[in-house]
């Protein structure tokens, strides 16, 4: 009786309205051909934080074309929930939303009826006279749910197993739930993460970390003009999450990417302060531009602005590698595209974050160095080589036993840097915001070389109503470089090779400063600078002029989004970007002055004597006077976009579409001037210069460019297993004439998810997708192809005299080419994505082929000498690139230990297909059929180490017109007096060179990642390397290593051949001639492969109980190391270093802290 009464009471709680609606729509469902399963298979993405149920249901209605029917009182529709799902089915979304609220639903056609679940009645044993057992006592359990990185997860479903009792986590990832006192098991589920069951036991508070569900492939990847789930991709895209690089201290963002994406070769060839890395995607495909396109928040930007981003403001970086993904960027996507999405606000309570890191640096390899004694010995050995008397006496050797004047002791310091970022992220359902400000200050390894970077960003999104929203993303950056003035390196050079090699090779035999009596001193402020040569480098660094450079950029993006009413799935957006930037450079040029070094002894010319004020060395640094030079440029650009987007699901069919228009324009001007003959060397202002007009100069220029484009994409999926996509871009560029100004760049791609097929039953394979793409890409040169080549251009010519007056001349430029057009690349890609062991092991494999044609270049033509002009460039050359990529990742958890192991690899090899070459060129010298970057040189038979080897050579044998001698390099005689001769002639000349290798650049690149985490302690390791690479040890002067004869110059020459050291690795002390080293040959050719510990981070998240009293949400401390060691056959320099005499690379030691509160 009691049980019947209980059931009746529960039934009556259902409103009459719900019963009426249920009956009505149950009848309607008979006439509707849409099955419930098809309806529930529709896919959607939805985000809500502490949002009312009725508002969330309204969002679902708009996204899936369904209608909900319910009684607001019964389901308590004003309750708030948190939900965050991406590309999930409607059924999954409803289960996650409703089950914890004890609500069920019925599907009737396109209507979904919501009904409260009645609680299960307790068994009634009173009918048989038995006493009902005492019910167990309930209790509360609390907890916090985080992702694999420790970030809070809002909206996680927490359900008591076997019941409908449950809840969801709030914005901070915490929950509270009433459970039975004994035997309770909680089930934690969240779309995109592995479901986890936890036996509560006696615990009252739980800390749960959910691991990503690789099998679901729900990761959202940024692609051109939108996003896609990884499962839906039909092209080749590599991605790097912002949190993976946030802890890496760097002045340039490109330095963080090496080894992270297969097929992307990232090379940093200098450790100079502020130096970036170069990025190349899938090899070399052109003779002209090979750099990728950079797009930040949908706006095409420069590589410099990409590098100026702070790692902490980056949400993700995507690398578009094939035509399916890059062709939507048309005329500038041929070399791949680097897409950056910066951080935006979230609907949550404000989270304030402060991040700081301090770093110290050392060179990855010891600096080139030698002592005064080694220099003296070299001088004597060099004299012995040519049969001259040894000039260095024992007296001089004794004098230098306790002294050596190293320039690096005077101007070198261990570099340091610091970075600070402060941000706030938060908002509500109607407005969200992300704001950041930060700076990086770096002190270079040469004194008086500093670099600074300052960033700010404000990204605010406001929801006007259910249909309209606006976004304003404003950012700015300022970069400052301050260094000493040296005119023989480019103003913005990051290798400063000319000055660097002038320092490490500087003689160790003369002091840099002396007092009035000639006694050596290190006091550069009060001492007298002296020099035995033409200048004093320490004086130039410490007391000379300067070169200061400041870049400022302000970037604003405004966006308006509108959901078209009454047309489900259709929306439109308008976006406008304005970028203003300026560059201000100032050179304060002071002649380098020093007193001539005067010996204080007749038997020791290195013993300093008193200075003579009348004997002064002056180096004018290629200037006529001391002067101030200033350059300023001002640039502004806009980009206007209109988008029309469509996304709908029709049963098992999911369709998305994009149509967009893009318009760009940029203008700029530059001004430069100089004021010479300074009145005082102490004042760095123009007013301090002579007012004589002949000692003042002024110049300037300006530019304009514009582009316009139509963009389209259509994406179709059937039952999440058959996927097809078509995209195009119709581009117009100012560079080309009207008849070839517009180019059409289409692509098509498709994918088949075999693991979704019923016939596919391979237990070990949890996911398998095959995909392929083909498309046409373009390249208008990225500034390397001059504009307006289709018209006759003029420039200033030589002046001429007419009558008694002098007139400026004008000269015609290169003759016009009316047919100049885009370089084009036809790209093919085939790939496989897979998941094994229930998603623990995931991977991808790609094969690609890119054929580039219409490459712009000059033809080889015979023209008369009276032609009077250079030939115009034509679109004719062709190149191919082929290669493959592979990536594997294994994720697992054992108890409290979570770990992952990953590896990626890319291989690319280019080939010249068509190129004009000289008539009668020998086949072995032809570039056709070979890669661009080949290594040419002599074949070396090693060093002539003994007299027997020397005497075995033919009596008439010569090398470059000279008789061979002991201790020099012996080259192989291959041909005669020209390139065509195959008969050795007993003479080594330039015609004996051959191609030594086709691998002049790395063909293979790879990365290995290791990650482990245990109770807040984590270790993250990245190894990176290259292979299939033959490296010629070279200098700025070319292949091989030269000698000057007056000092070792390079440290390696201290270990040279002598009669007492016949097994030395390098030739004897000599001169600048080929047999002594300065020629490319197999003697200097090394295996350039290396593996580097690119990055290692040891971090600890402090327990909440330690920091809660300080009102902190989290606190992470970490140690970071970069470039800590490298394994390479090359020992004389870092394998990534540009040349032996260019700036060395650095390893970094850092300590950092990130606090959220």
LOZALO-562965 format. One record per residue (C-alpha): residue in three letters; x, y, z. Coordinates in steps of 0.25 Angstrom, whole numbers, plus 5000, padded with zeros to 4 digits. Layout:
% residues N
alaXYZ ...
//
This chain:
% residues 1157
unk500050005000 unk501150105004 unk501950064991 unk500650094982 unk500450224989 unk501850264987 unk501850234972 unk500550314971 unk501150434977 unk502350434968 unk501450414956 unk500550534960 unk501750624960 unk501850614945 unk501050744940 unk499850724931 unk500550814921 unk501650714920 unk500750594918 unk499950674907 unk501250714900 unk501750574901 unk500450514895 unk500450624884 unk501850604879 unk501750454880 unk500650454870 unk501450554861 unk502650464861 unk501950364853 unk501850454841 unk503250504842 unk504350434834 unk505450484843 unk505950364852 unk506250394866 unk507650334864 unk507950434852 unk507550544861 unk508450514872 unk509650484863 unk509650634859 unk510950704863 unk511150834870 unk512050914879 unk511550994891 unk512251074902 unk511451114914 unk511951154928 unk510951174939 unk509851194929 unk508451174931 unk507851034926 unk506851104918 unk507951194911 unk508751064908 unk507550994902 unk507351114893 unk508751104888 unk508550964885 unk507350984877 unk508051084868 unk509150994866 unk508450874863 unk507050914857 unk506250844869 unk505250894878 unk505150864893 unk503850844901 unk503850854916 unk503150914928 unk504151014934 unk503650994948 unk503850844947 unk505250844942 unk505650974949 unk506051044936 unk506751154944 unk507851064950 unk509151104944 unk510151004938 unk511550994932 unk511750924918 unk512950924909 unk512850824897 unk513450834883 unk512950754871 unk512150654879 unk510850584876 unk509550644881 unk509350514889 unk510650534896 unk510350674899 unk508950644905 unk509550534913 unk510650614919 unk509650734921 unk508450664927 unk508850534934 unk509450604946 unk508250684947 unk507350564947 unk506650604935 unk506250504923 unk505750524910 unk504950464898 unk505050494884 unk503850524875 unk504250564861 unk504950694863 unk504450714877 unk505150674889 unk504250664902 unk504950684915 unk504450604928 unk504950594942 unk505450464946 unk504650414958 unk505650354969 unk505650204970 unk504750164982 unk505450094994 unk504949944995 unk503749925004 unk503949795012 unk502749835022 unk501749745014 unk502449615019 unk502549665033 unk504049685033 unk504649805038 unk505149895027 unk506649905028 unk507250035033 unk507750125021 unk509150165020 unk509550305024 unk509950395013 unk511150495013 unk511750605004 unk512950584996 unk513650704989 unk514750704979 unk515450784968 unk515650734953 unk516850774945 unk517350744931 unk518750684928 unk519450814930 unk518750844943 unk517750944938 unk516350944944 unk515250874936 unk513850934937 unk512650864932 unk513150724936 unk512050624938 unk512150554952 unk511150444954 unk510950334965 unk511150204958 unk509850124956 unk508950244959 unk508550374952 unk509050454964 unk510150554959 unk510650694957 unk511650774948 unk512850844952 unk512850994953 unk513751104946 unk514851064956 unk514750914953 unk514150884967 unk512950804971 unk512150754983 unk511250634983 unk510450554993 unk510850404993 unk510550285001 unk511550265013 unk512050135007 unk512350074994 unk512250194985 unk512850204972 unk512850334964 unk512950344949 unk513650464943 unk513350494928 unk513650614919 unk513650614904 unk515050604898 unk515550534911 unk515650394916 unk514550354925 unk515050314939 unk514350234950 unk514850264964 unk514550184977 unk514350284988 unk514550205000 unk514750285012 unk515250405005 unk514550535007 unk515250614996 unk515750574983 unk516750624973 unk516550564959 unk517350594946 unk516650554933 unk517550504922 unk517250554907 unk516450444899 unk517350434887 unk516350334881 unk515250444881 unk516250534873 unk515350654878 unk516550744878 unk516150874871 unk517250924861 unk517351064855 unk517351064840 unk517151174829 unk515951264833 unk515451164843 unk515651044852 unk515350894850 unk515450774859 unk516650684857 unk515750574853 unk515150654841 unk516450694835 unk516750654821 unk518050724820 unk519450724826 unk519450824838 unk520450824850 unk520050894863 unk520850944875 unk519950984887 unk520351114895 unk520551044908 unk521650954901 unk522551084899 unk522051174910 unk523251134919 unk524351154909 unk525051294911 unk525351354898 unk525451484891 unk524851424878 unk523651334876 unk524251254865 unk525351204875 unk524351114882 unk523851034870 unk525050944866 unk524750794867 unk523250814870 unk522650794856 unk523050684846 unk523450744832 unk523750884839 unk525250914839 unk525651024849 unk527051074850 unk527651174859 unk529051204854 unk529451314865 unk529351334879 unk529451484878 unk528451564887 unk527051564880 unk527451464869 unk526251394863 unk526251254856 unk525951234841 unk524751144838 unk524551054825 unk523450964822 unk523650844814 unk524950874807 unk525350974797 unk524350994785 unk524851114778 unk526051194774 unk525451324780 unk524551324792 unk524551204801 unk524051264814 unk522651224819 unk521451324821 unk521151374835 unk519751404839 unk519451454853 unk517951454857 unk517551444843 unk518451564838 unk519651544829 unk520851594837 unk522351594835 unk523351494841 unk523851604850 unk522451634857 unk522351474858 unk523651474866 unk523151594874 unk522051514880 unk522251474895 unk522051324897 unk521051354908 unk520051424899 unk520051304889 unk518851214889 unk519351124878 unk520251114866 unk519751034853 unk520651004842 unk519950984828 unk520750894820 unk519950844808 unk519050894797 unk517750854804 unk518150954816 unk519051054810 unk518351084796 unk517351164803 unk518451264804 unk518651254789 unk519751344784 unk520651344796 unk520451204802 unk521351124793 unk522451114804 unk521451074815 unk520751164825 unk520951184840 unk519651224847 unk519651284861 unk518451294870 unk518651384882 unk517951364895 unk516451414897 unk515551434909 unk514751324916 unk513451334923 unk513951314937 unk514351394949 unk515551484947 unk516851404947 unk518051494949 unk519451424945 unk520851474947 unk521951404940 unk523451434942 unk524751364937 unk526251394939 unk527251344930 unk528751334928 unk529451284916 unk530851224912 unk531351184898 unk530951044894 unk532451024890 unk533651084896 unk534051224890 unk535151214880 unk536451254888 unk537851234889 unk538951294898 unk540151394895 unk541151274896 unk540351194885 unk540351314876 unk541851334878 unk542051194874 unk541151204862 unk541951324857 unk543251244858 unk542651124852 unk542151204840 unk543551264838 unk544151124838 unk543151084827 unk543751174818 unk545151164822 unk545251294829 unk545951324843 unk545051304855 unk544751444860 unk544251414874 unk545451404884 unk545451334897 unk545451464904 unk544051494898 unk543551354901 unk544051384916 unk543351514916 unk541951454912 unk542051334922 unk541051414931 unk540351504922 unk539351494910 unk538451604905 unk537151544901 unk536151644895 unk535051554900 unk535451584915 unk535151734912 unk533851734904 unk533151594906 unk532151564917 unk531251454921 unk529851494915 unk528651504924 unk527151524921 unk525851544929 unk524451534925 unk523151584932 unk521751564928 unk520451604935 unk519151564930 unk517651554933 unk516651464927 unk515151454931 unk513751504927 unk512351464927 unk511351404917 unk511251544911 unk512651594911 unk513951534912 unk515351594912 unk516851554912 unk517951664915 unk519451644916 unk520551734917 unk522051694918 unk523451714915 unk524751644912 unk526051704915 unk527351644910 unk528851684912 unk529751634901 unk531051554902 unk531851674896 unk531751794905 unk530851904901 unk529951814893 unk528551814899 unk527151774894 unk525751804899 unk524451754895 unk523151814901 unk521751754898 unk520351784902 unk518951724897 unk517551754900 unk516551654894 unk515051684898 unk513851614892 unk512451664895 unk511151584893 unk510051694888 unk508951594888 unk508751444883 unk509051484869 unk510151594870 unk511551604876 unk512751694874 unk514151674877 unk515351774878 unk516751714879 unk517751824881 unk519251794882 unk520551864882 unk522051834882 unk523351914883 unk524651854880 unk525951924884 unk527351894880 unk528551964885 unk529951934881 unk531351994878 unk531552054864 unk532251964854 unk531951994839 unk532351864833 unk531251774838 unk529751804834 unk529051894844 unk528151784848 unk529051664847 unk528951564857 unk530251494853 unk531151614853 unk532151524847 unk533151634842 unk533251694856 unk533251564864 unk534351504856 unk535151634857 unk535151604872 unk535451454875 unk536651464865 unk537251594871 unk538651574875 unk538951544889 unk540351614889 unk539951764891 unk539151824902 unk537951914899 unk538152024910 unk539452074916 unk539652184926 unk540552304923 unk541852224925 unk541352114916 unk541052014927 unk539851924923 unk538551954930 unk537051904928 unk536552034932 unk535852074919 unk535252204925 unk536552264930 unk537552184922 unk538152224908 unk537652134897 unk538852084889 unk538851994876 unk539951934868 unk538951934856 unk537952034850 unk536952024862 unk536651984876 unk535351894877 unk535251904892 unk535252064891 unk534152044880 unk533251964889 unk533452034902 unk533652184898 unk533252184883 unk531952224876 unk530652144876 unk529552094867 unk528152094873 unk526952044867 unk525452044871 unk524251974865 unk522852004869 unk521651944864 unk520151964868 unk519151864863 unk517651874864 unk516651764859 unk515151794860 unk514151694857 unk512651684856 unk511951554856 unk510451534852 unk509651404852 unk508651424841 unk507251404847 unk506251304842 unk507351234834 unk507951134843 unk509451114842 unk509651244834 unk510551354839 unk511351464834 unk512551544840 unk513251674837 unk514651694841 unk515651814839 unk517051824843 unk517951944844 unk519451934846 unk520352054848 unk521852034851 unk523052124850 unk524552094851 unk525552194856 unk527052174855 unk528152264860 unk529652244858 unk530552324866 unk531852304858 unk533252344865 unk534552314859 unk535352214866 unk536552274871 unk537752214879 unk539152244881 unk540252164873 unk540852054881 unk542352094884 unk543251984888 unk544052004901 unk545151914898 unk546051884886 unk546151734888 unk544651714891 unk543751794882 unk542551754890 unk542951824903 unk542151954903 unk542852084905 unk542252224908 unk541252284898 unk541552394889 unk540352484888 unk540752524874 unk540652384868 unk539152344867 unk538452234859 unk537152284854 unk536052184848 unk534952264841 unk533952154840 unk533752184826 unk533252324829 unk533852454825 unk533552524839 unk532952484852 unk531552494850 unk530052464854 unk529252384844 unk527752364846 unk526752284838 unk525252274840 unk524152194833 unk522652204835 unk521752094830 unk520252074831 unk519451964826 unk517951914826 unk517251784823 unk515751774821 unk515051644822 unk513651604820 unk513251454823 unk511951374820 unk511951244828 unk510951134828 unk510951004837 unk509750914838 unk509550764841 unk508450694833 unk508350554839 unk509650484836 unk510150594827 unk510950714833 unk511250824824 unk512050954826 unk512351064816 unk513151194815 unk513151304805 unk514051424808 unk514651554802 unk515951614806 unk516551744803 unk517951794807 unk518751914805 unk520051964811 unk520752094809 unk522052154815 unk523152244814 unk524552254819 unk525452374822 unk526952384825 unk527952494828 unk529352514833 unk530052634840 unk531552624839 unk532752694846 unk532352694860 unk532752814869 unk532952714881 unk533052564882 unk532252574895 unk530952614889 unk530052524880 unk529152624874 unk528952684860 unk529152824865 unk530552784869 unk530952774855 unk531452874845 unk530452954838 unk531152954825 unk530152894815 unk531152804808 unk531352734821 unk529852704823 unk529052604814 unk527652564813 unk526952454805 unk525552384805 unk524652284798 unk523252234799 unk522452104794 unk521052064792 unk520451924790 unk519151854790 unk518451724788 unk517051674787 unk516451534788 unk515251444788 unk515251324797 unk514351204798 unk514351064805 unk513250954805 unk513350844815 unk512550714815 unk512450604825 unk511550474825 unk511350394838 unk512750454842 unk513450354833 unk513350414819 unk513950554818 unk514250644806 unk514650784804 unk514850884793 unk515551014795 unk515951134786 unk516551264786 unk516451364774 unk517651464777 unk517951594771 unk519351664773 unk519951794770 unk521251734765 unk520751684752 unk520051744740 unk518651744737 unk518651624728 unk519251534738 unk518851614751 unk517851514756 unk518151364759 unk517251254763 unk517751154773 unk516851034776 unk517050904784 unk516250784787 unk516350674798 unk515650554804 unk515750464815 unk515150324819 unk515050284834 unk515150134832 unk515050114847 unk513650164846 unk513250054837 unk512449934842 unk513349834834 unk514549894841 unk514849804853 unk516249814857 unk516249824873 unk517649884874 unk517349994864 unk516450094871 unk516450204860 unk516950194845 unk516750304835 unk517350314821 unk517350454814 unk517850514801 unk517950654795 unk518350724782 unk518350874780 unk519050994773 unk519851094781 unk520451224777 unk521651314781 unk521751464777 unk523151474783 unk522851524797 unk523651654793 unk524751574786 unk524051594772 unk524151744768 unk522751814765 unk522451874752 unk523351794743 unk522251804732 unk522551944730 unk523752034727 unk524352084739 unk525352194741 unk526452234750 unk527452344752 unk528552344743 unk529852414741 unk529852564741 unk530152634728 unk530552774723 unk529652854714 unk530252984710 unk530753044723 unk529852964733 unk529852824739 unk528552744739 unk528152614745 unk528152494736 unk527052394735 unk527252244731 unk526352144726 unk526352014735 unk526151874731 unk525251854719 unk523751824722 unk523251674722 unk521751684719 unk521551534722 unk522151534736 unk521251454746 unk521251374758 unk522151254762 unk521251134764 unk521351004772 unk520450884769 unk520450804782 unk520050664785 unk519950604799 unk519450464804 unk519350434818 unk518950334829 unk518450364843 unk518350254853 unk518150224868 unk518450094874 unk518250024888 unk517050104891 unk517650234887 unk518850224895 unk519750214883 unk519450314872 unk520150354860 unk520150404845 unk520950384833 unk520950474821 unk521650464807 unk521650594798 unk522050644785 unk522150784780 unk522450834766 unk522750974765 unk522751044751 unk522751184745 unk523951214754 unk524451354751 unk525851364746 unk526751424736 unk526951344723 unk528251314717 unk528251384704 unk529251434694 unk529051584692 unk529851684685 unk530751784693 unk529951894687 unk528651854695 unk529051944706 unk528151874717 unk528051754726 unk527051644721 unk525651644728 unk525251534737 unk524351424731 unk523451314737 unk524051184732 unk524851104742 unk524350984750 unk524650904762 unk524150784770 unk524150744784 unk523750604790 unk523750554804 unk523050494815 unk522750514830 unk522350434842 unk521950454856 unk521650364868 unk521150394882 unk520950304893 unk520150344905 unk519850264918 unk519650274933 unk520150174943 unk519550204957 unk519950354960 unk520950354949 unk520550404935 unk521550404924 unk521650424909 unk522750394898 unk522650454885 unk523550454872 unk523350534859 unk524250524846 unk524150594833 unk525050574820 unk525050664808 unk525850664795 unk525750764784 unk526150754770 unk526350854758 unk525550814747 unk525650924737 unk526751034737 unk527551114726 unk528951064726 unk530151104717 unk530251034704 unk531250924704 unk531150904719 unk531750774723 unk530650684728 unk531350664742 unk531250814744 unk529850824741 unk528850864752 unk527650794745 unk527350664753 unk528050704765 unk527650784778 unk527950934778 unk528850924790 unk530050844786 unk531450844792 unk532650864782 unk534050854785 unk535350774784 unk535650634787 unk536750634798 unk537650524800 unk537950574814 unk539250644819 unk540650614814 unk541150564827 unk542550504823 unk543650514813 unk543350384807 unk541950434803 unk542550564797 unk543550484789 unk542550394784 unk541850504776 unk542250534762 unk543450624760 unk542550724752 unk541350714761 unk540850854765 unk539750904774 unk539251044769 unk540551064762 unk541351034775 unk542150914778 unk541550824789 unk542250834803 unk542250754816 unk541050784825 unk540150834814 unk538850784809 unk538950684797 unk537850704786 unk537450594776 unk537750624762 unk536450594754 unk536450664741 unk537350754732 unk537250894727 unk535750904726 unk534450854732 unk534250754721 unk535550684722 unk535550554728 unk537050534728 unk537950574740 unk539050664736 unk539950664749 unk539450804753 unk538350844763 unk537550954758 unk536151004759 unk535750904749 unk535950784759 unk534750824767 unk533550724767 unk532250724774 unk532450654787 unk531050644792 unk529650674789 unk529250694803 unk529750834805 unk528550864815 unk527950764825 unk526950674817 unk526450604830 unk525950674843 unk525350614855 unk524950634869 unk524750544881 unk523850584893 unk523850524907 unk522850564918 unk522550514932 unk521750564943 unk521550514958 unk520750584968 unk521050724963 unk522450694959 unk522750694944 unk523850674934 unk523750724920 unk524950684910 unk525150724895 unk526250664887 unk526350724873 unk527350684861 unk527550674847 unk528150574837 unk528550544823 unk529450674823 unk530850694819 unk531450814825 unk532650894819 unk533450964830 unk533551104824 unk533751244827 unk533151374822 unk534251364811 unk533751234806 unk533951084808 unk535151034816 unk535951114827 unk536951214823 unk538251264830 unk538751404830 unk540251364834 unk540451474845 unk539551404856 unk538751274858 unk537451354855 unk536651234857 unk536851144870 unk536951014862 unk538251064856 unk539051054869 unk538950904867 unk539650904853 unk540650804847 unk542150824850 unk543350724849 unk543150704864 unk541650684863 unk541450614849 unk540050554853 unk539450684856 unk538050694850 unk538250824842 unk539350874832 unk540550944836 unk540651094839 unk540651164826 unk539951264817 unk538651294810 unk538751194799 unk537951064796 unk538950964801 unk538951024815 unk537451014817 unk536651124810 unk535951034799 unk534650954800 unk535050804800 unk534750674806 unk535850714817 unk534750814823 unk533550734819 unk532850674831 unk531550604835 unk530650714839 unk529650624846 unk529450654861 unk528450634872 unk528250744882 unk527550754896 unk526750864891 unk525950894903 unk525750824917 unk524750874928 unk524650824942 unk523350884949 unk522650874962 unk521250924964 unk521150954979 unk520050884987 unk518750974989 unk518850955004 unk520251035003 unk519751154995 unk518251164998 unk518551255010 unk519151355000 unk517951354991 unk518651284980 unk517951184971 unk519251124966 unk520751144967 unk521751074958 unk523251084959 unk524151024949 unk525551014944 unk525851014929 unk527050984921 unk527251014906 unk528250954897 unk528950894908 unk529750794900 unk529950744885 unk530450614879 unk531150644866 unk532350604859 unk532750744857 unk533550794868 unk534250924864 unk532851004864 unk531450984868 unk530750904856 unk529651004854 unk530651124854 unk530651194841 unk532151194839 unk533451174847 unk533551324849 unk532151364851 unk531451384865 unk531351264874 unk530151194879 unk529751204893 unk529151104904 unk528251164914 unk527951134929 unk526651194934 unk525851194947 unk524351234946 unk523051254954 unk521651264949 unk520551304959 unk519051304957 unk518151374967 
//
